[in-house]
């Protein structure tokens, strides 16, 4: 997240998404071959492949672009607080569509998480460097990105239960990369987009961001959903809030005042209650 924030200072959300997704797709091809020498595993259907493609387009092409819009608009610290809606969203939607359990602890924890987000949002008057349009656009983009990420992984959970995480990740990545390139090619500013994709800044900041965030992190993220229930995995993933906020304060010099710390604490405590109670 920190590396992507720095990259976003000179790359548009589309260019950054195109670079990191293409890089991750290429890096994971050998891993895919090692786990699936025949490329397509036995038992997979055309319907499964279609669902994986749709999941990739929703969760990578669209959601990741919105994530970069939010990151560029609000910064890593505020994004991490908005990201606290991830766990409640995952728990509620997995209960709604997959029949996973939802207890009173989930509800209590979700209320705390939402409270943390609202508390951080009420900080708007202090954010003098942001216009109201920028603040609303960033917040809306961040929340939409999270919800779309949740929907995209829930949609492929039954497929993930029966196939390797690497196959699922790469099968989502390839259609997403193809669509991103099609979008870029037909834009009027395509020369500027591809120029930034091959710039020194892209390889200096976005490349390590892609390896860490879209290879190692995404594989771990998907594997977590494979080996445990969606609710528990999402809450464990929510601990990234602490790391993002602290690292954003250190490396990006983003503010870390009492209100933001309390908002983070509310969101994180809500996640812990969901995990320990659920």
C-alpha positions in Angstrom: 0.0 0.0 0.0 2.8 2.4 0.9 4.6 1.7 -2.4 1.5 2.0 -4.4 0.7 5.4 -2.7 4.1 6.7 -3.8 3.7 5.2 -7.3 0.3 7.0 -7.6 2.0 10.4 -7.3 3.2 9.9 -10.9 0.9 7.2 -12.3 -2.8 7.3 -12.9 -5.0 4.6 -11.3 -5.4 2.8 -14.6 -1.7 2.9 -15.4 -0.8 1.6 -12.0 -3.4 -1.2 -12.1 -2.2 -2.1 -15.6 1.4 -2.3 -14.5 1.0 -4.2 -11.2 -1.6 -6.7 -12.7 0.5 -7.4 -15.8 3.6 -7.9 -13.7 1.9 -10.2 -11.2 0.3 -12.2 -14.1 3.7 -12.8 -15.7 5.5 -13.6 -12.4 2.9 -16.2 -11.5 2.9 -18.1 -14.8 5.8 -20.4 -13.8 4.1 -21.0 -10.4 0.9 -21.9 -12.3 2.8 -24.4 -14.5 4.6 -26.0 -11.5 1.3 -26.6 -9.7 -0.7 -27.4 -12.9 1.6 -28.9 -15.7 -1.5 -29.3 -17.9 -2.5 -25.7 -17.1 -6.2 -26.5 -16.7 -6.9 -28.8 -13.7 -9.2 -31.8 -14.1 -12.8 -31.2 -13.1 -12.9 -27.5 -14.0 -15.9 -26.5 -16.2 -16.4 -23.7 -18.6 -18.9 -22.2 -16.1 -16.1 -22.2 -13.5 -13.7 -20.5 -15.9 -16.3 -18.0 -16.7 -16.9 -17.2 -13.1 -13.2 -16.9 -12.4 -12.9 -14.4 -15.3 -15.9 -12.4 -14.0 -14.4 -12.4 -10.5 -11.1 -11.1 -11.8 -12.7 -8.3 -13.8 -14.8 -7.2 -10.8 -12.0 -7.7 -8.1 -9.0 -6.6 -10.1 -9.9 -4.5 -13.2 -12.6 -2.5 -11.4 -12.0 -2.8 -7.7 -8.2 -2.3 -7.8 -8.6 0.8 -10.0 -11.1 2.2 -7.5 -8.6 1.3 -4.7 -5.9 3.4 -6.4 -8.4 6.3 -6.8 -9.1 6.2 -3.1 -5.4 5.9 -2.2 -4.5 8.8 -4.4 -7.3 11.0 -3.0 -7.2 10.2 0.7 -3.8 8.7 1.5 -2.9 5.3 3.0 -3.9 6.2 6.6 -7.5 7.2 5.8 -7.9 4.3 3.3 -6.9 1.8 6.0 -9.8 3.1 8.2 -12.3 2.8 5.4 -10.9 -0.7 4.8 -12.3 -1.7 8.2 -15.7 -2.3 6.5 -14.0 -5.2 4.8 -14.6 -7.7 7.6 -18.2 -6.9 8.3 -19.0 -6.9 4.6 -17.3 -10.3 4.2 -19.1 -11.8 7.1 -22.5 -10.5 6.2 -22.3 -11.4 2.5 -20.8 -14.9 3.1 -23.7 -15.5 5.6 -26.2 -14.2 3.0 -24.8 -16.1 0.0 -22.9 -19.1 1.4 -24.7 -19.8 4.6 -21.7 -19.2 6.9 -22.5 -18.5 10.5 -23.1 -15.0 11.9 -23.4 -14.5 15.6 -24.1 -11.6 18.0 -20.4 -11.1 18.3 -20.2 -10.4 14.6 -22.9 -7.8 14.9 -21.2 -6.1 17.9 -17.8 -6.1 16.2 -19.4 -4.7 13.0 -20.9 -1.8 14.9 -17.5 -1.0 16.3 -15.9 -1.2 12.9 -18.5 1.1 11.4 -18.2 3.5 14.3 -14.4 3.7 13.6 -15.1 4.6 10.0 -17.7 7.2 10.9 -15.3 8.7 13.5 -12.5 9.0 10.9 -14.9 10.4 8.4 -16.0 13.2 10.8 -12.3 14.3 10.6 -13.2 16.1 7.3 -12.8 19.6 8.7 -9.2 18.9 9.7 -8.3 17.7 6.2 -7.7 21.2 4.7 -5.7 19.7 1.9 -8.7 17.8 0.6 -11.7 19.4 -1.2 -15.1 18.1 -0.4 -15.3 16.6 -3.9 -11.9 14.8 -3.4 -12.9 13.6 0.0 -16.3 12.2 -1.2 -14.8 10.7 -4.3 -12.0 9.0 -2.4 -14.4 7.6 0.3 -16.9 6.4 -2.2 -14.2 4.8 -4.4 -12.6 3.1 -1.3 -15.9 1.6 -0.1 -16.9 0.5 -3.5 -13.5 -1.2 -4.0 -13.8 -3.1 -0.8 -17.3 -4.3 -1.5 -16.4 -5.4 -5.0 -13.3 -7.3 -3.7 -15.6 -9.1 -1.2 -18.1 -10.0 -3.8 -15.4 -11.2 -6.2 -13.9 -13.7 -3.7 -17.2 -14.9 -2.4 -18.3 -15.7 -6.0 -15.3 -18.2 -6.5 -15.2 -19.7 -3.0 -16.8 -23.0 -4.2 -14.2 -23.2 -7.0 -11.4 -22.3 -4.6 -12.4 -25.2 -2.2 -11.6 -27.7 -5.0 -8.6 -26.1 -6.8 -5.2 -24.6 -6.0 -4.9 -20.9 -4.9 -2.3 -20.3 -7.6 -4.7 -21.5 -10.4 -7.6 -19.4 -9.0 -5.4 -16.3 -8.7 -3.9 -16.6 -12.2 -7.3 -17.5 -13.8 -8.7 -14.2 -12.3 -5.6 -12.2 -13.2 -5.4 -13.0 -17.0 -8.9 -11.8 -18.0 -8.4 -8.7 -15.8 -5.1 -7.8 -17.5 -6.6 -8.3 -21.0 -9.5 -6.0 -20.2 -7.2 -3.4 -18.6 -5.1 -3.3 -21.8 -8.2 -3.0 -24.0 -9.4 -0.1 -21.9 -6.0 1.6 -22.1 -5.6 1.0 -25.9 -8.9 2.7 -26.7 -8.3 5.7 -24.5 -7.1 9.0 -26.0 -4.3 9.3 -23.5 -3.0 5.7 -24.2 0.5 7.0 -25.0 0.8 8.7 -21.6 -0.6 5.6 -19.9 1.9 3.2 -21.5 4.8 5.7 -21.1 4.2 5.8 -17.3 4.0 2.0 -17.3 7.6 1.7 -18.5 8.9 4.7 -16.6 11.7 4.5 -14.0 9.3 5.3 -11.2 7.1 2.3 -12.2 10.1 -0.1 -11.9 11.4 1.6 -8.7 8.2 1.7 -6.7 5.4 -0.1 -8.5 7.4 -3.2 -9.3 8.2 -4.1 -5.7 4.6 -3.1 -4.8 3.3 -5.6 -7.4 5.6 -8.4 -6.2 4.6 -7.8 -2.5 1.0 -6.9 -3.0 -0.2 -8.8 -6.0 1.9 -11.9 -5.9 2.9 -12.8 -2.3 0.0 -10.9 -0.6 -2.7 -12.0 -3.1 -1.7 -15.6 -3.0 -1.7 -15.6 0.8 -5.0 -13.7 0.8 -6.7 -16.3 -1.5 -5.0 -19.3 0.3 -6.5 -18.0 3.6 -10.0 -18.2 2.1 -9.3 -21.7 0.9 -8.1 -23.1 4.2 -10.5 -21.4 6.6 -14.0 -19.8 6.6 -14.4 -16.4 4.9 -15.2 -14.6 8.1 -12.2 -15.6 10.1 -9.8 -15.1 7.1 -11.2 -11.6 6.5 -10.8 -10.6 10.2 -7.2 -11.8 10.2 -6.5 -9.8 7.1 -8.0 -6.8 8.8 -4.8 -6.5 11.0 -3.3 -4.7 8.0 -4.9 -1.6 9.4 -2.3 -1.3 12.2 0.7 -1.8 9.8 -0.6 0.6 7.1 -1.3 3.4 9.5 2.0 3.2 11.3 4.0 2.8 8.0 2.0 5.7 6.4 3.0 7.9 9.3 6.7 6.9 9.1 7.2 6.8 5.3 4.5 9.1 4.0 4.4 11.5 6.9 0.6 11.2 7.1 -1.0 12.5 10.4 -1.5 10.1 13.3 -3.5 12.1 15.8 -5.7 10.9 18.7 -8.9 10.8 16.7 -7.4 8.6 14.0 -5.7 6.3 16.6 -9.1 5.9 18.3 -10.9 5.3 15.0 -8.3 2.6 14.2 -8.6 1.1 17.7 -12.4 0.9 17.3 -12.1 -0.8 13.9 -9.5 -3.2 15.1 -11.2 -4.1 18.3 -14.4 -4.8 16.4 -12.4 -7.2 14.1 -11.0 -9.0 17.2 -14.4 -9.4 18.7 -15.7 -10.9 15.5 -12.8 -13.3 15.4 -12.7 -14.4 19.0 -16.5 -14.5 19.4 -17.3 -16.0 16.1 
